[in-house]
Amino acid sequence: MFTTLIVQPIFNLLVLIYALIPGHNFGLAVILFTVVVRLLMWPIVKKQLHNTKAMRKLQPDLRRIKKAAAGDRQKEMAMTMELYKEKGVNPYSALPLLIPQLLILIGLYAGLQKVLHDPHSLVTFAYPGLQHLPWLKHLAGNIHAFDNTLFGFVHLSQPAIGPKGLYFPALLVVLASTVAQFFQSKQLLPTDKDARKLSEILKSAGDGKKSDQAEMNAALGRFTIYLLPAITLFVTIRLASALSLYWLVGGIVAIIQQGIALREDEEEMETMGGKSGGKDVSAIPEAEVVTAPARPAPKKKKAKHSNKRRKR
């Protein structure tokens, strides 16, 4: 079922692009496939990035909530969730973007493994409608015409480190994808000059000082800008360089998309995330973040007989 619903559609999109582009270079097909996938995911990416920027704007409010809660974790969590609800911010918005990306990556990996180990899969694993395309008909009778390189410079079937040792062209692709992953993560990281490093927080905890969970989560978030590139390097260095090429192009396109979304009109961001004004949260009830606007006290009616008494 996974092959039918995930692997085969992804594979056939790649094959369609490969069969239609001039020159039929497989590396170029992987690049164009990656761009198409990222463009199809743009609505989800845009929503998630706008949510990320709205989360940035809430940092002053979150610090005031932390101060108002005075160490009461339950009260702080309730006030934080109420703030998210009021501003229309979803702290778990990354999941709808992460899941399809993971499925595409797994599906592409499975499809590439078929092609790189058996080039005939370009024809046999394609949908019947695609098998009638002129280039696939040509490959069916002459599979040696299949060019699995990136413009002749990188053999996409070879990993950076494999049985044959170090393959330098593939290593360059892997390193470039790692750098792209680093800047992609850093681009979304909120800047906080007063933030402590994870090592400092852990050292304080080791000295017996109580660590703040919100500060710990922020430090872990900053740590991921180094962790994710390291994972990218570790995972792709022994895989076929075609997957590293996908990761590289995907990272570059993601950086461009993030730059566009994060620079969009400020009014649109305010509509979604709201203005993080300087509210006094010290008097906010436990399950509320914004108190209702105070109503003016009703004016007391003057007694009608008061003037009569004075006259008497």
C-alpha positions in Angstrom: 0.0 0.0 0.0 2.8 2.4 0.8 4.4 1.6 -2.6 1.2 2.2 -4.4 0.1 5.4 -2.6 3.4 7.0 -1.9 6.4 5.6 -3.7 4.9 5.1 -7.2 3.2 8.6 -7.5 6.5 10.3 -6.4 8.5 8.1 -8.7 6.3 8.7 -11.7 6.4 12.5 -11.2 10.2 12.2 -11.4 10.0 10.0 -14.5 7.6 12.4 -16.2 9.9 15.3 -15.7 12.9 13.2 -16.8 11.1 12.1 -20.0 10.0 15.6 -21.0 13.0 17.8 -20.3 15.4 18.5 -23.2 18.6 16.4 -22.9 17.0 13.9 -20.5 19.6 14.5 -17.8 18.6 12.7 -14.6 20.3 15.2 -12.3 18.4 18.1 -13.8 15.2 16.0 -13.4 15.9 15.6 -9.7 16.4 19.4 -9.4 13.2 20.2 -11.2 11.3 17.5 -9.3 12.5 19.1 -6.0 11.4 22.6 -7.1 8.0 21.3 -8.2 7.4 19.5 -4.9 8.4 22.6 -2.8 6.1 24.8 -4.9 3.2 22.3 -4.4 3.8 22.5 -0.7 4.0 26.3 -0.7 0.5 26.9 0.9 1.5 24.6 3.9 5.0 26.2 4.1 3.6 29.7 4.0 1.1 29.1 6.8 3.7 27.4 8.9 6.2 30.3 8.4 3.6 32.9 9.2 2.8 31.0 12.4 6.5 31.0 13.2 6.8 34.8 12.8 3.7 35.2 15.0 5.4 33.1 17.6 8.4 35.4 17.5 6.1 38.4 18.2 4.8 36.7 21.3 8.1 36.4 23.0 7.7 39.6 25.1 4.2 38.4 26.3 5.6 35.0 27.1 8.3 36.5 29.3 5.8 38.6 31.1 3.6 35.5 31.6 6.6 33.7 33.1 7.2 36.6 35.5 3.6 36.8 36.5 3.3 33.0 37.1 6.2 33.3 39.6 7.3 29.6 39.2 3.8 28.1 39.1 4.2 25.8 36.0 0.5 25.0 35.8 -0.6 28.6 35.9 2.1 29.5 33.3 1.0 26.8 31.0 -2.7 27.8 31.2 -1.9 31.4 30.6 0.4 30.5 27.7 -2.2 28.3 26.0 -4.8 31.1 26.4 -2.4 33.5 24.8 -1.9 31.2 21.8 -5.6 30.8 21.5 -6.2 34.5 21.6 -3.6 35.3 19.0 -4.5 32.3 16.7 -1.1 30.7 17.0 -0.6 27.0 16.8 2.7 25.9 18.5 2.4 22.5 16.7 2.1 24.0 13.2 5.4 22.4 12.0 3.8 18.9 12.0 1.6 19.3 8.9 4.8 20.3 7.0 7.1 17.7 8.5 4.9 14.7 7.8 4.6 15.2 4.0 8.3 16.0 3.7 9.2 12.8 5.5 6.9 10.8 3.2 8.3 12.4 0.1 11.8 11.8 1.3 11.1 8.1 2.0 9.2 7.7 -1.3 11.9 9.4 -3.3 14.6 7.2 -1.6 12.7 4.0 -2.5 12.2 5.2 -6.1 15.8 6.2 -6.5 17.0 2.9 -5.2 15.0 1.1 -7.9 16.4 3.3 -10.7 20.0 3.4 -9.5 20.2 -0.4 -9.0 18.1 -1.3 -12.1 17.7 1.5 -14.7 15.0 -0.6 -16.4 12.7 0.5 -13.5 12.3 3.8 -15.3 10.1 2.0 -17.8 8.8 -1.0 -15.9 7.8 0.9 -12.7 6.2 3.8 -14.6 2.5 4.1 -15.1 1.3 2.6 -18.5 0.4 6.1 -19.7 4.0 7.3 -19.3 5.5 4.2 -20.9 4.2 5.5 -24.3 6.3 8.7 -24.0 8.9 8.8 -26.8 12.0 8.9 -24.5 10.8 6.0 -22.4 10.1 4.0 -25.5 13.7 4.7 -26.6 15.0 3.6 -23.2 13.0 0.4 -23.3 15.1 -0.7 -26.3 18.4 1.0 -25.3 18.7 1.4 -21.5 22.4 2.5 -21.9 21.0 5.9 -23.1 20.1 6.6 -19.4 22.3 9.3 -18.0 22.3 9.1 -14.2 24.7 12.0 -13.7 24.4 15.7 -12.9 25.5 17.2 -16.2 28.3 14.6 -16.3 30.0 15.9 -13.1 28.4 13.7 -10.4 27.4 10.1 -10.8 24.1 10.2 -8.8 24.3 6.4 -8.0 27.5 6.8 -6.0 27.6 7.9 -2.4 30.3 10.2 -1.0 31.8 7.3 1.0 31.1 3.8 -0.3 32.8 0.5 -1.1 35.0 2.3 -3.7 36.2 4.8 -1.0 35.8 8.6 -1.1 33.9 10.0 -4.1 34.8 13.7 -4.0 32.1 15.2 -6.3 29.4 13.5 -4.2 31.1 14.8 -1.0 30.8 18.3 -2.3 27.0 17.8 -2.8 26.7 16.4 0.7 28.6 19.3 2.3 26.6 21.8 0.3 23.3 20.2 1.5 24.6 20.4 5.1 25.4 24.1 4.8 21.9 24.7 3.2 20.3 22.9 6.2 22.2 25.0 8.6 21.1 28.3 7.1 17.5 27.0 6.6 17.3 26.3 10.4 19.1 29.5 11.4 16.8 31.6 9.3 13.8 30.7 11.5 15.6 31.0 14.8 14.4 33.9 17.0 17.3 36.2 18.1 17.6 36.7 21.8 20.7 38.4 23.1 20.0 37.6 26.7 19.4 33.9 26.0 21.7 31.5 27.8 23.4 28.6 26.1 22.3 25.0 26.7 25.6 24.2 28.4 25.1 27.1 30.8 21.6 26.0 31.7 22.8 22.4 32.3 25.7 23.7 34.4 23.3 25.7 36.6 21.1 22.6 36.9 24.1 20.6 38.0 24.8 23.2 40.7 21.4 22.6 42.1 19.6 25.6 40.6 16.1 25.0 39.3 16.0 25.2 35.5 13.2 26.9 33.6 11.4 24.7 31.1 10.7 27.5 28.7 14.4 28.6 28.7 15.4 25.0 28.3 13.1 24.5 25.3 14.5 27.7 23.7 18.1 26.5 24.2 17.2 23.2 22.6 15.7 25.0 19.7 18.9 26.9 19.2 20.9 23.7 19.5 19.0 22.2 16.6 20.6 24.5 14.1 23.7 22.5 14.6 22.1 19.2 15.2 20.0 19.0 12.0 23.0 19.7 9.7 25.0 17.1 11.6 22.2 14.5 11.0 22.0 15.5 7.3 25.8 14.9 7.0 25.6 11.6 8.9 22.6 10.3 6.9 23.5 11.3 3.4 27.2 10.7 3.3 26.7 7.0 2.6 23.6 7.3 0.5 23.4 7.7 -3.3 24.3 11.4 -4.1 20.9 11.8 -5.9 19.3 12.0 -2.5 21.9 14.6 -1.3 21.1 16.6 -4.4 17.4 16.5 -3.5 18.3 17.7 0.0 20.5 20.4 -1.3 18.0 21.8 -3.8 15.2 21.5 -1.3 17.2 23.5 1.3 17.9 26.3 -1.2 14.3 26.5 -2.3 13.2 26.5 1.4 15.5 29.4 2.2 14.0 31.4 -0.6 10.5 30.5 0.4 11.2 31.4 4.0 12.7 34.7 3.1 9.6 35.6 1.0 7.2 34.6 3.8 9.1 36.3 6.6 9.3 39.5 4.7 5.7 39.8 3.8 3.5 42.7 4.7 3.6 43.4 8.5 -0.2 44.0 8.6 -0.9 40.4 7.5 1.3 39.1 10.2 -0.4 41.3 12.8 -3.8 40.0 11.6 -2.7 36.4 12.2 -0.4 36.8 15.2 -1.8 40.0 16.7 0.3 42.8 18.2 2.3 41.8 21.2 1.6 44.9 23.2 2.9 45.6 26.7 0.1 44.2 28.7 0.3 44.0 32.5 -0.1 40.2 33.0 0.5 40.4 36.8 -3.2 40.7 37.4 -4.3 38.1 34.8 -6.3 35.2 36.2 -4.9 31.7 35.9 -6.9 30.7 32.8 -6.9 34.1 31.1 -4.3 36.2 29.4 -6.2 39.3 28.5 -8.6 40.7 30.9 -11.9 42.1 29.6 -11.9 45.8 29.2 -13.2 47.5 32.3 -16.7 48.8 32.1 -17.4 52.3 33.4 -19.1 52.2 36.8 -22.8 53.2 36.5 -23.5 56.7 37.6 -25.5 57.0 40.8 -28.9 58.6 40.4 -29.3 61.8 42.5 -32.2 61.7 44.9 -35.0 63.9 43.7 -35.9 65.0 47.2 -32.4 66.2 48.1 -33.0 69.7 46.8 -36.4 69.9 48.6 -34.8 69.2 51.9 -32.3 71.9 51.4 -35.1 74.4 50.6 -36.8 73.4 53.8 
